Amino acid sequence: MPGLQNFGPGVDAAPLQALIETELGSEFLPDRIECLPLLPQRNSDGGADQEWCQFHYVTGELYRRQRSDIYRCLSELKRKILA
């Protein structure tokens, strides 16, 4: 689905909402969709952006982000789905 491969700042939630509505029905549409990036930004070659990684490592942002309640819940959900 176009627009869903690039979850990042400014992501268009409309295609994701349409997919949820198509697959699950309108009663399962969330009130809002937020983009919570945990993976590093990509450079033009598709690899990890080293400057972005260094900045977020030095500031501790990735450490704080991955230990937030939302990320722990998402990780648990992913683990259950993949099990």
mmCIF file of the N, C-alpha and C atoms, coordinates in Angstrom:
data_MODEL
# 
_entry.id   MODEL 
# 
loop_
_atom_site.group_PDB 
_atom_site.id 
_atom_site.type_symbol 
_atom_site.label_atom_id 
_atom_site.label_alt_id 
_atom_site.label_comp_id 
_atom_site.label_asym_id 
_atom_site.label_entity_id 
_atom_site.label_seq_id 
_atom_site.pdbx_PDB_ins_code 
_atom_site.Cartn_x 
_atom_site.Cartn_y 
_atom_site.Cartn_z 
_atom_site.occupancy 
_atom_site.B_iso_or_equiv 
_atom_site.pdbx_formal_charge 
_atom_site.auth_seq_id 
_atom_site.auth_comp_id 
_atom_site.auth_asym_id 
_atom_site.auth_atom_id 
_atom_site.pdbx_PDB_model_num 
ATOM 1   N N  . MET A 1 1  ? 0.847   -1.176  0.000  1.00 0.00 ? 1  MET A N  1 
ATOM 2   C CA . MET A 1 1  ? 0.000   0.000   0.000  1.00 0.00 ? 1  MET A CA 1 
ATOM 3   C C  . MET A 1 1  ? 0.890   1.237   0.000  1.00 0.00 ? 1  MET A C  1 
ATOM 4   N N  . PRO A 1 2  ? 0.725   2.167   -0.928 1.00 0.00 ? 2  PRO A N  1 
ATOM 5   C CA . PRO A 1 2  ? 1.582   3.345   -1.026 1.00 0.00 ? 2  PRO A CA 1 
ATOM 6   C C  . PRO A 1 2  ? 1.540   4.168   0.255  1.00 0.00 ? 2  PRO A C  1 
ATOM 7   N N  . GLY A 1 3  ? 2.704   4.698   0.635  1.00 0.00 ? 3  GLY A N  1 
ATOM 8   C CA . GLY A 1 3  ? 2.781   5.553   1.809  1.00 0.00 ? 3  GLY A CA 1 
ATOM 9   C C  . GLY A 1 3  ? 3.019   4.803   3.106  1.00 0.00 ? 3  GLY A C  1 
ATOM 10  N N  . LEU A 1 4  ? 2.805   3.498   3.127  1.00 0.00 ? 4  LEU A N  1 
ATOM 11  C CA . LEU A 1 4  ? 2.970   2.747   4.358  1.00 0.00 ? 4  LEU A CA 1 
ATOM 12  C C  . LEU A 1 4  ? 4.390   2.221   4.533  1.00 0.00 ? 4  LEU A C  1 
ATOM 13  N N  . GLN A 1 5  ? 5.182   2.202   3.464  1.00 0.00 ? 5  GLN A N  1 
ATOM 14  C CA . GLN A 1 5  ? 6.541   1.711   3.590  1.00 0.00 ? 5  GLN A CA 1 
ATOM 15  C C  . GLN A 1 5  ? 7.421   2.711   4.327  1.00 0.00 ? 5  GLN A C  1 
ATOM 16  N N  . ASN A 1 6  ? 7.050   3.952   4.353  1.00 0.00 ? 6  ASN A N  1 
ATOM 17  C CA . ASN A 1 6  ? 7.896   4.994   4.910  1.00 0.00 ? 6  ASN A CA 1 
ATOM 18  C C  . ASN A 1 6  ? 7.274   5.576   6.177  1.00 0.00 ? 6  ASN A C  1 
ATOM 19  N N  . PHE A 1 7  ? 7.207   4.769   7.227  1.00 0.00 ? 7  PHE A N  1 
ATOM 20  C CA . PHE A 1 7  ? 6.726   5.299   8.498  1.00 0.00 ? 7  PHE A CA 1 
ATOM 21  C C  . PHE A 1 7  ? 7.795   6.218   9.039  1.00 0.00 ? 7  PHE A C  1 
ATOM 22  N N  . GLY A 1 8  ? 7.520   7.467   9.046  1.00 0.00 ? 8  GLY A N  1 
ATOM 23  C CA . GLY A 1 8  ? 8.458   8.460   9.543  1.00 0.00 ? 8  GLY A CA 1 
ATOM 24  C C  . GLY A 1 8  ? 7.716   9.752   9.777  1.00 0.00 ? 8  GLY A C  1 
ATOM 25  N N  . PRO A 1 9  ? 8.423   10.818  10.065 1.00 0.00 ? 9  PRO A N  1 
ATOM 26  C CA . PRO A 1 9  ? 7.756   12.097  10.273 1.00 0.00 ? 9  PRO A CA 1 
ATOM 27  C C  . PRO A 1 9  ? 6.899   12.460  9.067  1.00 0.00 ? 9  PRO A C  1 
ATOM 28  N N  . GLY A 1 10 ? 5.701   12.894  9.323  1.00 0.00 ? 10 GLY A N  1 
ATOM 29  C CA . GLY A 1 10 ? 4.801   13.296  8.253  1.00 0.00 ? 10 GLY A CA 1 
ATOM 30  C C  . GLY A 1 10 ? 4.118   12.147  7.550  1.00 0.00 ? 10 GLY A C  1 
ATOM 31  N N  . VAL A 1 11 ? 4.030   10.986  8.186  1.00 0.00 ? 11 VAL A N  1 
ATOM 32  C CA . VAL A 1 11 ? 3.398   9.830   7.562  1.00 0.00 ? 11 VAL A CA 1 
ATOM 33  C C  . VAL A 1 11 ? 1.914   10.117  7.311  1.00 0.00 ? 11 VAL A C  1 
ATOM 34  N N  . ASP A 1 12 ? 1.419   9.659   6.172  1.00 0.00 ? 12 ASP A N  1 
ATOM 35  C CA . ASP A 1 12 ? 0.005   9.818   5.818  1.00 0.00 ? 12 ASP A CA 1 
ATOM 36  C C  . ASP A 1 12 ? -0.770  8.646   6.412  1.00 0.00 ? 12 ASP A C  1 
ATOM 37  N N  . ALA A 1 13 ? -1.606  8.918   7.397  1.00 0.00 ? 13 ALA A N  1 
ATOM 38  C CA . ALA A 1 13 ? -2.334  7.857   8.092  1.00 0.00 ? 13 ALA A CA 1 
ATOM 39  C C  . ALA A 1 13 ? -3.560  7.369   7.314  1.00 0.00 ? 13 ALA A C  1 
ATOM 40  N N  . ALA A 1 14 ? -3.989  8.096   6.292  1.00 0.00 ? 14 ALA A N  1 
ATOM 41  C CA . ALA A 1 14 ? -5.201  7.724   5.555  1.00 0.00 ? 14 ALA A CA 1 
ATOM 42  C C  . ALA A 1 14 ? -5.121  6.321   4.948  1.00 0.00 ? 14 ALA A C  1 
ATOM 43  N N  . PRO A 1 15 ? -4.018  5.935   4.278  1.00 0.00 ? 15 PRO A N  1 
ATOM 44  C CA . PRO A 1 15 ? -3.955  4.568   3.736  1.00 0.00 ? 15 PRO A CA 1 
ATOM 45  C C  . PRO A 1 15 ? -4.009  3.503   4.823  1.00 0.00 ? 15 PRO A C  1 
ATOM 46  N N  . LEU A 1 16 ? -3.400  3.783   5.966  1.00 0.00 ? 16 LEU A N  1 
ATOM 47  C CA . LEU A 1 16 ? -3.425  2.835   7.072  1.00 0.00 ? 16 LEU A CA 1 
ATOM 48  C C  . LEU A 1 16 ? -4.845  2.699   7.623  1.00 0.00 ? 16 LEU A C  1 
ATOM 49  N N  . GLN A 1 17 ? -5.553  3.816   7.761  1.00 0.00 ? 17 GLN A N  1 
ATOM 50  C CA . GLN A 1 17 ? -6.939  3.769   8.220  1.00 0.00 ? 17 GLN A CA 1 
ATOM 51  C C  . GLN A 1 17 ? -7.808  2.999   7.234  1.00 0.00 ? 17 GLN A C  1 
ATOM 52  N N  . ALA A 1 18 ? -7.580  3.209   5.942  1.00 0.00 ? 18 ALA A N  1 
ATOM 53  C CA . ALA A 1 18 ? -8.359  2.492   4.923  1.00 0.00 ? 18 ALA A CA 1 
ATOM 54  C C  . ALA A 1 18 ? -8.098  0.990   5.001  1.00 0.00 ? 18 ALA A C  1 
ATOM 55  N N  . LEU A 1 19 ? -6.844  0.622   5.227  1.00 0.00 ? 19 LEU A N  1 
ATOM 56  C CA . LEU A 1 19 ? -6.505  -0.799  5.342  1.00 0.00 ? 19 LEU A CA 1 
ATOM 57  C C  . LEU A 1 19 ? -7.172  -1.428  6.568  1.00 0.00 ? 19 LEU A C  1 
ATOM 58  N N  . ILE A 1 20 ? -7.130  -0.733  7.697  1.00 0.00 ? 20 ILE A N  1 
ATOM 59  C CA . ILE A 1 20 ? -7.779  -1.246  8.915  1.00 0.00 ? 20 ILE A CA 1 
ATOM 60  C C  . ILE A 1 20 ? -9.272  -1.406  8.696  1.00 0.00 ? 20 ILE A C  1 
ATOM 61  N N  . GLU A 1 21 ? -9.885  -0.410  8.089  1.00 0.00 ? 21 GLU A N  1 
ATOM 62  C CA . GLU A 1 21 ? -11.329 -0.471  7.845  1.00 0.00 ? 21 GLU A CA 1 
ATOM 63  C C  . GLU A 1 21 ? -11.677 -1.615  6.893  1.00 0.00 ? 21 GLU A C  1 
ATOM 64  N N  . THR A 1 22 ? -10.865 -1.819  5.872  1.00 0.00 ? 22 THR A N  1 
ATOM 65  C CA . THR A 1 22 ? -11.115 -2.893  4.915  1.00 0.00 ? 22 THR A CA 1 
ATOM 66  C C  . THR A 1 22 ? -10.955 -4.268  5.553  1.00 0.00 ? 22 THR A C  1 
ATOM 67  N N  . GLU A 1 23 ? -9.890  -4.437  6.320  1.00 0.00 ? 23 GLU A N  1 
ATOM 68  C CA . GLU A 1 23 ? -9.577  -5.744  6.896  1.00 0.00 ? 23 GLU A CA 1 
ATOM 69  C C  . GLU A 1 23 ? -10.400 -6.079  8.138  1.00 0.00 ? 23 GLU A C  1 
ATOM 70  N N  . LEU A 1 24 ? -10.671 -5.089  8.983  1.00 0.00 ? 24 LEU A N  1 
ATOM 71  C CA . LEU A 1 24 ? -11.312 -5.357  10.273 1.00 0.00 ? 24 LEU A CA 1 
ATOM 72  C C  . LEU A 1 24 ? -12.699 -4.755  10.425 1.00 0.00 ? 24 LEU A C  1 
ATOM 73  N N  . GLY A 1 25 ? -13.008 -3.735  9.639  1.00 0.00 ? 25 GLY A N  1 
ATOM 74  C CA . GLY A 1 25 ? -14.290 -3.059  9.765  1.00 0.00 ? 25 GLY A CA 1 
ATOM 75  C C  . GLY A 1 25 ? -14.133 -1.721  10.458 1.00 0.00 ? 25 GLY A C  1 
ATOM 76  N N  . SER A 1 26 ? -15.079 -0.835  10.235 1.00 0.00 ? 26 SER A N  1 
ATOM 77  C CA . SER A 1 26 ? -14.981 0.539   10.756 1.00 0.00 ? 26 SER A CA 1 
ATOM 78  C C  . SER A 1 26 ? -15.025 0.605   12.280 1.00 0.00 ? 26 SER A C  1 
ATOM 79  N N  . GLU A 1 27 ? -15.599 -0.407  12.936 1.00 0.00 ? 27 GLU A N  1 
ATOM 80  C CA . GLU A 1 27 ? -15.659 -0.385  14.398 1.00 0.00 ? 27 GLU A CA 1 
ATOM 81  C C  . GLU A 1 27 ? -14.282 -0.542  15.033 1.00 0.00 ? 27 GLU A C  1 
ATOM 82  N N  . PHE A 1 28 ? -13.278 -0.959  14.267 1.00 0.00 ? 28 PHE A N  1 
ATOM 83  C CA . PHE A 1 28 ? -11.923 -1.121  14.796 1.00 0.00 ? 28 PHE A CA 1 
ATOM 84  C C  . PHE A 1 28 ? -10.993 0.045   14.449 1.00 0.00 ? 28 PHE A C  1 
ATOM 85  N N  . LEU A 1 29 ? -11.520 1.080   13.797 1.00 0.00 ? 29 LEU A N  1 
ATOM 86  C CA . LEU A 1 29 ? -10.689 2.234   13.474 1.00 0.00 ? 29 LEU A CA 1 
ATOM 87  C C  . LEU A 1 29 ? -10.281 2.945   14.764 1.00 0.00 ? 29 LEU A C  1 
ATOM 88  N N  . PRO A 1 30 ? -8.996  3.235   14.926 1.00 0.00 ? 30 PRO A N  1 
ATOM 89  C CA . PRO A 1 30 ? -8.552  3.947   16.123 1.00 0.00 ? 30 PRO A CA 1 
ATOM 90  C C  . PRO A 1 30 ? -8.939  5.419   16.060 1.00 0.00 ? 30 PRO A C  1 
ATOM 91  N N  . ASP A 1 31 ? -8.987  6.045   17.230 1.00 0.00 ? 31 ASP A N  1 
ATOM 92  C CA . ASP A 1 31 ? -9.283  7.475   17.291 1.00 0.00 ? 31 ASP A CA 1 
ATOM 93  C C  . ASP A 1 31 ? -8.175  8.291   16.637 1.00 0.00 ? 31 ASP A C  1 
ATOM 94  N N  . ARG A 1 32 ? -6.938  7.814   16.767 1.00 0.00 ? 32 ARG A N  1 
ATOM 95  C CA . ARG A 1 32 ? -5.806  8.505   16.144 1.00 0.00 ? 32 ARG A CA 1 
ATOM 96  C C  . ARG A 1 32 ? -4.705  7.492   15.859 1.00 0.00 ? 32 ARG A C  1 
ATOM 97  N N  . ILE A 1 33 ? -3.841  7.861   14.957 1.00 0.00 ? 33 ILE A N  1 
ATOM 98  C CA . ILE A 1 33 ? -2.680  7.042   14.622 1.00 0.00 ? 33 ILE A CA 1 
ATOM 99  C C  . ILE A 1 33 ? -1.454  7.917   14.804 1.00 0.00 ? 33 ILE A C  1 
ATOM 100 N N  . GLU A 1 34 ? -0.496  7.436   15.571 1.00 0.00 ? 34 GLU A N  1 
ATOM 101 C CA . GLU A 1 34 ? 0.730   8.176   15.817 1.00 0.00 ? 34 GLU A CA 1 
ATOM 102 C C  . GLU A 1 34 ? 1.913   7.407   15.247 1.00 0.00 ? 34 GLU A C  1 
ATOM 103 N N  . CYS A 1 35 ? 2.863   8.116   14.718 1.00 0.00 ? 35 CYS A N  1 
ATOM 104 C CA . CYS A 1 35 ? 4.102   7.519   14.252 1.00 0.00 ? 35 CYS A CA 1 
ATOM 105 C C  . CYS A 1 35 ? 5.111   7.598   15.393 1.00 0.00 ? 35 CYS A C  1 
ATOM 106 N N  . LEU A 1 36 ? 5.565   6.445   15.873 1.00 0.00 ? 36 LEU A N  1 
ATOM 107 C CA . LEU A 1 36 ? 6.525   6.377   16.969 1.00 0.00 ? 36 LEU A CA 1 
ATOM 108 C C  . LEU A 1 36 ? 7.781   5.677   16.472 1.00 0.00 ? 36 LEU A C  1 
ATOM 109 N N  . PRO A 1 37 ? 8.664   6.403   15.803 1.00 0.00 ? 37 PRO A N  1 
ATOM 110 C CA . PRO A 1 37 ? 9.831   5.755   15.217 1.00 0.00 ? 37 PRO A CA 1 
ATOM 111 C C  . PRO A 1 37 ? 10.816  5.266   16.269 1.00 0.00 ? 37 PRO A C  1 
ATOM 112 N N  . LEU A 1 38 ? 11.225  4.027   16.161 1.00 0.00 ? 38 LEU A N  1 
ATOM 113 C CA . LEU A 1 38 ? 12.254  3.477   17.024 1.00 0.00 ? 38 LEU A CA 1 
ATOM 114 C C  . LEU A 1 38 ? 13.476  3.105   16.202 1.00 0.00 ? 38 LEU A C  1 
ATOM 115 N N  . LEU A 1 39 ? 13.241  2.734   14.962 1.00 0.00 ? 39 LEU A N  1 
ATOM 116 C CA . LEU A 1 39 ? 14.348  2.365   14.094 1.00 0.00 ? 39 LEU A CA 1 
ATOM 117 C C  . LEU A 1 39 ? 15.045  3.626   13.593 1.00 0.00 ? 39 LEU A C  1 
ATOM 118 N N  . PRO A 1 40 ? 16.319  3.537   13.244 1.00 0.00 ? 40 PRO A N  1 
ATOM 119 C CA . PRO A 1 40 ? 17.051  4.720   12.792 1.00 0.00 ? 40 PRO A CA 1 
ATOM 120 C C  . PRO A 1 40 ? 16.555  5.229   11.454 1.00 0.00 ? 40 PRO A C  1 
ATOM 121 N N  . GLN A 1 41 ? 16.782  6.502   11.250 1.00 0.00 ? 41 GLN A N  1 
ATOM 122 C CA . GLN A 1 41 ? 16.502  7.058   9.935  1.00 0.00 ? 41 GLN A CA 1 
ATOM 123 C C  . GLN A 1 41 ? 17.459  6.439   8.938  1.00 0.00 ? 41 GLN A C  1 
ATOM 124 N N  . ARG A 1 42 ? 17.061  6.423   7.687  1.00 0.00 ? 42 ARG A N  1 
ATOM 125 C CA . ARG A 1 42 ? 17.879  5.822   6.635  1.00 0.00 ? 42 ARG A CA 1 
ATOM 126 C C  . ARG A 1 42 ? 18.580  6.915   5.826  1.00 0.00 ? 42 ARG A C  1 
ATOM 127 N N  . ASN A 1 43 ? 19.763  6.608   5.339  1.00 0.00 ? 43 ASN A N  1 
ATOM 128 C CA . ASN A 1 43 ? 20.457  7.535   4.450  1.00 0.00 ? 43 ASN A CA 1 
ATOM 129 C C  . ASN A 1 43 ? 20.027  7.254   3.013  1.00 0.00 ? 43 ASN A C  1 
ATOM 130 N N  . SER A 1 44 ? 20.616  7.965   2.067  1.00 0.00 ? 44 SER A N  1 
ATOM 131 C CA . SER A 1 44 ? 20.205  7.819   0.664  1.00 0.00 ? 44 SER A CA 1 
ATOM 132 C C  . SER A 1 44 ? 20.513  6.427   0.098  1.00 0.00 ? 44 SER A C  1 
ATOM 133 N N  . ASP A 1 45 ? 21.472  5.715   0.708  1.00 0.00 ? 45 ASP A N  1 
ATOM 134 C CA . ASP A 1 45 ? 21.801  4.360   0.260  1.00 0.00 ? 45 ASP A CA 1 
ATOM 135 C C  . ASP A 1 45 ? 20.933  3.293   0.918  1.00 0.00 ? 45 ASP A C  1 
ATOM 136 N N  . GLY A 1 46 ? 20.071  3.688   1.839  1.00 0.00 ? 46 GLY A N  1 
ATOM 137 C CA . GLY A 1 46 ? 19.205  2.738   2.522  1.00 0.00 ? 46 GLY A CA 1 
ATOM 138 C C  . GLY A 1 46 ? 19.767  2.220   3.828  1.00 0.00 ? 46 GLY A C  1 
ATOM 139 N N  . GLY A 1 47 ? 20.982  2.617   4.159  1.00 0.00 ? 47 GLY A N  1 
ATOM 140 C CA . GLY A 1 47 ? 21.592  2.206   5.424  1.00 0.00 ? 47 GLY A CA 1 
ATOM 141 C C  . GLY A 1 47 ? 21.201  3.157   6.548  1.00 0.00 ? 47 GLY A C  1 
ATOM 142 N N  . ALA A 1 48 ? 21.608  2.823   7.757  1.00 0.00 ? 48 ALA A N  1 
ATOM 143 C CA . ALA A 1 48 ? 21.305  3.674   8.909  1.00 0.00 ? 48 ALA A CA 1 
ATOM 144 C C  . ALA A 1 48 ? 22.060  5.000   8.791  1.00 0.00 ? 48 ALA A C  1 
ATOM 145 N N  . ASP A 1 49 ? 21.381  6.083   9.096  1.00 0.00 ? 49 ASP A N  1 
ATOM 146 C CA . ASP A 1 49 ? 21.981  7.416   9.093  1.00 0.00 ? 49 ASP A CA 1 
ATOM 147 C C  . ASP A 1 49 ? 22.852  7.546   10.342 1.00 0.00 ? 49 ASP A C  1 
ATOM 148 N N  . GLN A 1 50 ? 24.163  7.552   10.145 1.00 0.00 ? 50 GLN A N  1 
ATOM 149 C CA . GLN A 1 50 ? 25.103  7.534   11.266 1.00 0.00 ? 50 GLN A CA 1 
ATOM 150 C C  . GLN A 1 50 ? 24.968  8.765   12.166 1.00 0.00 ? 50 GLN A C  1 
ATOM 151 N N  . GLU A 1 51 ? 24.776  9.937   11.583 1.00 0.00 ? 51 GLU A N  1 
ATOM 152 C CA . GLU A 1 51 ? 24.625  11.153  12.394 1.00 0.00 ? 51 GLU A CA 1 
ATOM 153 C C  . GLU A 1 51 ? 23.380  11.076  13.266 1.00 0.00 ? 51 GLU A C  1 
ATOM 154 N N  . TRP A 1 52 ? 22.284  10.604  12.698 1.00 0.00 ? 52 TRP A N  1 
ATOM 155 C CA . TRP A 1 52 ? 21.043  10.465  13.460 1.00 0.00 ? 52 TRP A CA 1 
ATOM 156 C C  . TRP A 1 52 ? 21.259  9.491   14.610 1.00 0.00 ? 52 TRP A C  1 
ATOM 157 N N  . CYS A 1 53 ? 21.907  8.363   14.327 1.00 0.00 ? 53 CYS A N  1 
ATOM 158 C CA . CYS A 1 53 ? 22.150  7.354   15.359 1.00 0.00 ? 53 CYS A CA 1 
ATOM 159 C C  . CYS A 1 53 ? 23.037  7.905   16.469 1.00 0.00 ? 53 CYS A C  1 
ATOM 160 N N  . GLN A 1 54 ? 24.106  8.592   16.103 1.00 0.00 ? 54 GLN A N  1 
ATOM 161 C CA . GLN A 1 54 ? 25.004  9.144   17.108 1.00 0.00 ? 54 GLN A CA 1 
ATOM 162 C C  . GLN A 1 54 ? 24.291  10.154  17.985 1.00 0.00 ? 54 GLN A C  1 
ATOM 163 N N  . PHE A 1 55 ? 23.508  11.042  17.382 1.00 0.00 ? 55 PHE A N  1 
ATOM 164 C CA . PHE A 1 55 ? 22.783  12.058  18.147 1.00 0.00 ? 55 PHE A CA 1 
ATOM 165 C C  . PHE A 1 55 ? 21.818  11.412  19.138 1.00 0.00 ? 55 PHE A C  1 
ATOM 166 N N  . HIS A 1 56 ? 21.038  10.442  18.676 1.00 0.00 ? 56 HIS A N  1 
ATOM 167 C CA . HIS A 1 56 ? 20.050  9.813   19.542 1.00 0.00 ? 56 HIS A CA 1 
ATOM 168 C C  . HIS A 1 56 ? 20.681  8.906   20.592 1.00 0.00 ? 56 HIS A C  1 
ATOM 169 N N  . TYR A 1 57 ? 21.850  8.363   20.295 1.00 0.00 ? 57 TYR A N  1 
ATOM 170 C CA . TYR A 1 57 ? 22.555  7.559   21.289 1.00 0.00 ? 57 TYR A CA 1 
ATOM 171 C C  . TYR A 1 57 ? 23.129  8.462   22.383 1.00 0.00 ? 57 TYR A C  1 
ATOM 172 N N  . VAL A 1 58 ? 23.790  9.539   21.975 1.00 0.00 ? 58 VAL A N  1 
ATOM 173 C CA . VAL A 1 58 ? 24.428  10.450  22.928 1.00 0.00 ? 58 VAL A CA 1 
ATOM 174 C C  . VAL A 1 58 ? 23.394  11.112  23.840 1.00 0.00 ? 58 VAL A C  1 
ATOM 175 N N  . THR A 1 59 ? 22.251  11.482  23.294 1.00 0.00 ? 59 THR A N  1 
ATOM 176 C CA . THR A 1 59 ? 21.229  12.154  24.102 1.00 0.00 ? 59 THR A CA 1 
ATOM 177 C C  . THR A 1 59 ? 20.423  11.175  24.951 1.00 0.00 ? 59 THR A C  1 
ATOM 178 N N  . GLY A 1 60 ? 20.525  9.880   24.664 1.00 0.00 ? 60 GLY A N  1 
ATOM 179 C CA . GLY A 1 60 ? 19.772  8.883   25.418 1.00 0.00 ? 60 GLY A CA 1 
ATOM 180 C C  . GLY A 1 60 ? 18.333  8.726   24.949 1.00 0.00 ? 60 GLY A C  1 
ATOM 181 N N  . GLU A 1 61 ? 17.980  9.356   23.838 1.00 0.00 ? 61 GLU A N  1 
ATOM 182 C CA . GLU A 1 61 ? 16.596  9.326   23.349 1.00 0.00 ? 61 GLU A CA 1 
ATOM 183 C C  . GLU A 1 61 ? 16.143  7.914   23.001 1.00 0.00 ? 61 GLU A C  1 
ATOM 184 N N  . LEU A 1 62 ? 16.982  7.137   22.315 1.00 0.00 ? 62 LEU A N  1 
ATOM 185 C CA . LEU A 1 62 ? 16.590  5.776   21.952 1.00 0.00 ? 62 LEU A CA 1 
ATOM 186 C C  . LEU A 1 62 ? 16.405  4.908   23.191 1.00 0.00 ? 62 LEU A C  1 
ATOM 187 N N  . TYR A 1 63 ? 17.262  5.096   24.170 1.00 0.00 ? 63 TYR A N  1 
ATOM 188 C CA . TYR A 1 63 ? 17.157  4.329   25.420 1.00 0.00 ? 63 TYR A CA 1 
ATOM 189 C C  . TYR A 1 63 ? 15.822  4.643   26.115 1.00 0.00 ? 63 TYR A C  1 
ATOM 190 N N  . ARG A 1 64 ? 15.482  5.911   26.221 1.00 0.00 ? 64 ARG A N  1 
ATOM 191 C CA . ARG A 1 64 ? 14.213  6.305   26.866 1.00 0.00 ? 64 ARG A CA 1 
ATOM 192 C C  . ARG A 1 64 ? 13.022  5.804   26.058 1.00 0.00 ? 64 ARG A C  1 
ATOM 193 N N  . ARG A 1 65 ? 13.123  5.955   24.748 1.00 0.00 ? 65 ARG A N  1 
ATOM 194 C CA . ARG A 1 65 ? 12.003  5.584   23.885 1.00 0.00 ? 65 ARG A CA 1 
ATOM 195 C C  . ARG A 1 65 ? 11.700  4.097   23.975 1.00 0.00 ? 65 ARG A C  1 
ATOM 196 N N  . GLN A 1 66 ? 12.722  3.259   23.934 1.00 0.00 ? 66 GLN A N  1 
ATOM 197 C CA . GLN A 1 66 ? 12.474  1.816   23.921 1.00 0.00 ? 66 GLN A CA 1 
ATOM 198 C C  . GLN A 1 66 ? 12.005  1.295   25.268 1.00 0.00 ? 66 GLN A C  1 
ATOM 199 N N  . ARG A 1 67 ? 12.117  2.082   26.309 1.00 0.00 ? 67 ARG A N  1 
ATOM 200 C CA . ARG A 1 67 ? 11.659  1.652   27.617 1.00 0.00 ? 67 ARG A CA 1 
ATOM 201 C C  . ARG A 1 67 ? 10.318  2.266   28.017 1.00 0.00 ? 67 ARG A C  1 
ATOM 202 N N  . SER A 1 68 ? 9.710   3.011   27.105 1.00 0.00 ? 68 SER A N  1 
ATOM 203 C CA . SER A 1 68 ? 8.403   3.597   27.400 1.00 0.00 ? 68 SER A CA 1 
ATOM 204 C C  . SER A 1 68 ? 7.335   2.499   27.381 1.00 0.00 ? 68 SER A C  1 
ATOM 205 N N  . ASP A 1 69 ? 6.236   2.756   28.040 1.00 0.00 ? 69 ASP A N  1 
ATOM 206 C CA . ASP A 1 69 ? 5.144   1.784   28.124 1.00 0.00 ? 69 ASP A CA 1 
ATOM 207 C C  . ASP A 1 69 ? 4.631   1.375   26.741 1.00 0.00 ? 69 ASP A C  1 
ATOM 208 N N  . ILE A 1 70 ? 4.503   2.335   25.837 1.00 0.00 ? 70 ILE A N  1 
ATOM 209 C CA . ILE A 1 70 ? 3.949   2.025   24.521 1.00 0.00 ? 70 ILE A CA 1 
ATOM 210 C C  . ILE A 1 70 ? 4.854   1.061   23.752 1.00 0.00 ? 70 ILE A C  1 
ATOM 211 N N  . TYR A 1 71 ? 6.163   1.254   23.829 1.00 0.00 ? 71 TYR A N  1 
ATOM 212 C CA . TYR A 1 71 ? 7.077   0.366   23.115 1.00 0.00 ? 71 TYR A CA 1 
ATOM 213 C C  . TYR A 1 71 ? 7.146   -1.010  23.756 1.00 0.00 ? 71 TYR A C  1 
ATOM 214 N N  . ARG A 1 72 ? 7.049   -1.065  25.058 1.00 0.00 ? 72 ARG A N  1 
ATOM 215 C CA . ARG A 1 72 ? 7.037   -2.378  25.706 1.00 0.00 ? 72 ARG A CA 1 
ATOM 216 C C  . ARG A 1 72 ? 5.783   -3.145  25.325 1.00 0.00 ? 72 ARG A C  1 
ATOM 217 N N  . CYS A 1 73 ? 4.652   -2.454  25.260 1.00 0.00 ? 73 CYS A N  1 
ATOM 218 C CA . CYS A 1 73 ? 3.396   -3.107  24.853 1.00 0.00 ? 73 CYS A CA 1 
ATOM 219 C C  . CYS A 1 73 ? 3.475   -3.559  23.392 1.00 0.00 ? 73 CYS A C  1 
ATOM 220 N N  . LEU A 1 74 ? 4.018   -2.710  22.523 1.00 0.00 ? 74 LEU A N  1 
ATOM 221 C CA . LEU A 1 74 ? 4.149   -3.083  21.121 1.00 0.00 ? 74 LEU A CA 1 
ATOM 222 C C  . LEU A 1 74 ? 5.097   -4.264  20.941 1.00 0.00 ? 74 LEU A C  1 
ATOM 223 N N  . SER A 1 75 ? 6.169   -4.289  21.716 1.00 0.00 ? 75 SER A N  1 
ATOM 224 C CA . SER A 1 75 ? 7.105   -5.413  21.636 1.00 0.00 ? 75 SER A CA 1 
ATOM 225 C C  . SER A 1 75 ? 6.448   -6.711  22.091 1.00 0.00 ? 75 SER A C  1 
ATOM 226 N N  . GLU A 1 76 ? 5.650   -6.632  23.129 1.00 0.00 ? 76 GLU A N  1 
ATOM 227 C CA . GLU A 1 76 ? 4.950   -7.822  23.618 1.00 0.00 ? 76 GLU A CA 1 
ATOM 228 C C  . GLU A 1 76 ? 3.930   -8.300  22.586 1.00 0.00 ? 76 GLU A C  1 
ATOM 229 N N  . LEU A 1 77 ? 3.204   -7.365  21.978 1.00 0.00 ? 77 LEU A N  1 
ATOM 230 C CA . LEU A 1 77 ? 2.240   -7.723  20.939 1.00 0.00 ? 77 LEU A CA 1 
ATOM 231 C C  . LEU A 1 77 ? 2.955   -8.378  19.758 1.00 0.00 ? 77 LEU A C  1 
ATOM 232 N N  . LYS A 1 78 ? 4.079   -7.807  19.338 1.00 0.00 ? 78 LYS A N  1 
ATOM 233 C CA . LYS A 1 78 ? 4.851   -8.379  18.228 1.00 0.00 ? 78 LYS A CA 1 
ATOM 234 C C  . LYS A 1 78 ? 5.325   -9.793  18.587 1.00 0.00 ? 78 LYS A C  1 
ATOM 235 N N  . ARG A 1 79 ? 5.792   -9.980  19.817 1.00 0.00 ? 79 ARG A N  1 
ATOM 236 C CA . ARG A 1 79 ? 6.275   -11.290 20.244 1.00 0.00 ? 79 ARG A CA 1 
ATOM 237 C C  . ARG A 1 79 ? 5.142   -12.320 20.175 1.00 0.00 ? 79 ARG A C  1 
ATOM 238 N N  . LYS A 1 80 ? 3.943   -11.923 20.604 1.00 0.00 ? 80 LYS A N  1 
ATOM 239 C CA . LYS A 1 80 ? 2.805   -12.853 20.579 1.00 0.00 ? 80 LYS A CA 1 
ATOM 240 C C  . LYS A 1 80 ? 2.368   -13.179 19.152 1.00 0.00 ? 80 LYS A C  1 
ATOM 241 N N  . ILE A 1 81 ? 2.418   -12.196 18.289 1.00 0.00 ? 81 ILE A N  1 
ATOM 242 C CA . ILE A 1 81 ? 2.033   -12.421 16.894 1.00 0.00 ? 81 ILE A CA 1 
ATOM 243 C C  . ILE A 1 81 ? 3.017   -13.357 16.215 1.00 0.00 ? 81 ILE A C  1 
ATOM 244 N N  . LEU A 1 82 ? 4.297   -13.181 16.477 1.00 0.00 ? 82 LEU A N  1 
ATOM 245 C CA . LEU A 1 82 ? 5.332   -13.975 15.807 1.00 0.00 ? 82 LEU A CA 1 
ATOM 246 C C  . LEU A 1 82 ? 5.544   -15.345 16.432 1.00 0.00 ? 82 LEU A C  1 
ATOM 247 N N  . ALA A 1 83 ? 4.978   -15.574 17.619 1.00 0.00 ? 83 ALA A N  1 
ATOM 248 C CA . ALA A 1 83 ? 5.174   -16.859 18.310 1.00 0.00 ? 83 ALA A CA 1 
ATOM 249 C C  . ALA A 1 83 ? 4.373   -17.963 17.657 1.00 0.00 ? 83 ALA A C  1 
# 
